[in-house]
Amino acid sequence: MKKIPHNLQPFLFFVTQFFCFALIIINTRAYNRDKYVLTVVTDLFFGAYGWFVIKAIGDCKHRWGWVGYTLGGATGSVFGIWFSNQIGS
């Protein structure tokens, strides 16, 4: 995998965590409401996401990457609640 430039790490980590936490919320709401297809789809995204994060974060030596990673998680949870309400899961 190509190394991520230091100036893009905070943004990229924010985006990845944003979608990860949104997926966690959507997935949790889906399996609690017996939405089997949505549960499987979000689980598949978790697998792909995990591989990417292990590769990308292992190379991060920049403090702002951590900031983006952390803020992305918090905002992703809020988005996940809103989005799962919109799709009815």
FENGI-V469988 format. One line per field, one symbol per residue. phi: phi as a letter, one per 40 degrees, with the letter a starting at -180 (. if undefined). psi: psi as a letter, one per 30 degrees, with the letter a starting at -180 (. if undefined). burial: # if it has 24 or more other C-alpha atoms within 12 Angstrom, else .. A space follows every 10 residues. Layout:
phi=???
psi=???
burial=???
This chain:
phi=.cccddccdd cccccccdcc cccccccccc ccbfcccccc cccccdcccd cccdcccccc bbcccccccc cccccccccc cccccccgc
psi=kkkkkeffee eeeeeeeeee eeeeeeeeee ffghieeeee eeeeeeeeee eeeeeefffk gkefeeeeee eeeeeeeeee eeefeefg.
burial=........## .######### ########## .......##. .#...#..#. ..#..##..# ....##.### #######.## #..#....#
